[in-house]
């Protein structure tokens, strides 16, 4: 994360519609940072606009609840240019969303852009499992992916 910005870190999780992977990542990070006693500003967004204002997918909410996180209060929003100034780190769920974020990034924006799983040793370059069109158990796999990301973020925040 950027060293030139004071704590707490500001992290944005990004996926396509902001109803599955990115809200699960935000929920996992909320749990991990709270457990570590570290203050962080966490949010999520999508590169697409078709779910704006909607809560996370019911299956994502159920998996988060099962893992100790309540994400029912989240509402989908679309990535915007100001996010590149408001956040230290923007973590995309996959290459397509990373590419779309890079295309939207304004000149001079300081936010660092990475894939979520680039933070997890041995998983660099991989995509977070997209459970939307699969069976309900895919949400557990997605939670496992984003929990590993959250753990890596907490470890890097500790120094």
PEPEZI-V550479 format. One record per helix or strand. SS is the DSSP state (H for helix, E for strand). FROM is the first residue (numbers start at 1). TO is the last residue. If there is no record, write none. Layout:
# PEPEZI-V550479
ss={SS/SS}
from={FROM/FROM}
to={TO/TO}
This chain:
# PEPEZI-V550479
ss={E/H/E/H/E/H/E/H/E/H/H}
from={9/21/40/58/78/83/89/95/112/116/138}
to={15/36/46/66/78/86/92/104/115/119/158}
